[in-house]
Amino acid sequence: MQFYRSFIDNQWVESSDGARIDVADPSTNEVWAQVPACTAEDAARAVISANDAQKEWESTPAIERAAMLEKLNELLSEEREHFAKLLVREQGKTYTEALGEVDDTIGYMRYSASSARWLRGDIMPADAPNEHLMTFKVPYGVVIAICAYNYPLALIGRKVGPALVTGNTVVIKPHEATPVTASEFCRLVEKAGVPAGVINMVTGDGASTGAALVSHPKTRMITLTGSIPAGQRVAALAAKNLANLSLELGGKAPFIVMDDADLDAAAEAASIARFANCGQVCICNETILVHEAVADSFVEKLMSHVSQVAAGNPMEDGGMGPLSTPQSLERIEGLVESAKASGAEVLAGGRCAEVAGCEGGNWFEPTVLLANDASLDVIRDEIFGPVLPIMRVSSLHEAVEIANAREDGLSAYFWSASHSNIMKAIAGLETGTVFVNKGISGSFHGYHNGHKLSGIGGEDGPYGLENFLQKRSVYMSY
């Protein structure tokens, strides 16, 4: 059993009441670590620490703030394999995927660091003589960074990077299922010499620790990656202080395949976009809507790719890892059983998996379901796991109508050779991102945001960086 502490004001701390949270390996559900179950008092200490450090950090030149991010990157690069193995043990993704997550974390922070020299405001013509009208962009102050369990390290880099380079200070709140990675990241924070209070981290659940952070009067911004209900709770708690929000929430990305699509490329992309990270990616392919004229051919090609995916030890090449939590496994089982009871046909998988040497873990087989009813839970609800439902559609209009019937709108995939169809889909799909004739991907400079219930604000690129800055207008007479 290993014990990892929280990090407040550059001090390693336990919970003020001594309570702890168990951390389990999702491959076996064996408890291997503990972290503090931080109280509201602990959360308040972290916010005050960040608030006390913020003005001096803001006065530090942006290029020096960027240098601190690069120092963190150096240390993270040196321990790339250590963090990758930690991610496998804590979150369950494969070792190859975990190495990619470490690299993405470095990429997010490197992009933020490179932005230090182009942070700028505006000077505009004034209406009065001998006057300047200027817009300064200034930090909010204390930022609460709430991270989901699917990317415990990358989400830290995605949030801490832009927050710090723009002059804010941060309190990280990792998901209670994956808190060890955050503690280890803070070990690098200490080693890098980041000033006390600039980066803090508290562990605990959302209902107590998270709520205390969000509702603290010194909290000026919250950046959250999580579910829609989590975002709604955060927004309600933040309302009293009118803290700025950047909420990247859930979605149910449709994967639309028209009758003129490149079926071979689309089938391969559909499989990868569903089963990456055991389907636990917010922009994963959640439902295939395929034109009835090519449905049989497409499904045949898809199944040849799905057959190559199998649940297996995540430290070994070729296997799909487990779901991150027992609760996720239980929910996935329920969705599949409900779909089967309602007439969905199981084309692959459909049950818990058995993996030698990893008994007792959160294992589920890569599953494909053929459904003909858009009202089924498996079609209507976000799955966030290795289950892929397929529906036939008769037209682009029907596909877009099914996609837009949802109250969320994070991402969508669209496959067609027709320029007219592509432009109609881009105009019609109510989502923040559309992948056209392309599989799951992302760029550090591409804005990532949701429409409707999939979020407020967004992350990445120049637009994401702007979310960490507020504007100050100055009328200067001379």
Buried (B, 14 or more C-beta within 10 A) or exposed (E): EEEBBBBBBBEBBBBEEEBBBEBBBBBBBEEBBBBBBBBBEBBBBBBBBBBBBBEEBBEBEBEEBBBBBBBBBEBBEEBBEEBBBBBBBBBBBBBBBBBBBBBBBBBBBBBBBBBBEEBEBEEEEBEEEEEBBBEEBBBBBBBBBBBBBBBBBBBBBBBBBBBBBBBBBBBBBBBBBBBBBBBBBBBBBBEBEBEBBBBBBBBBBBEBBBBBBBBBEBBBBBBBBBBBEBBEBBBEBBEEBEBBBBBBBBBBBBBBBBBBBBBEBBBBBBBBBBBBBBBBBBBBBBBBBBBEEBBEBBBEBBBEBBEEBBBBBBBEEEBBBBBBBBEBBEBBBEBBEBBBEBEBEBBBBBEBBEBEEBEEBBBBBBBBBBBEEBEBBBBBBBBBBBBBBBBBBEEBEBBBBBBBEBEBBBBBBBBBEBEEBBEBBEEBBBBBBBBBBBBBEBEBBEBBBBBBBBBBBBBBBEBBBBBBBBEEEEEEEE
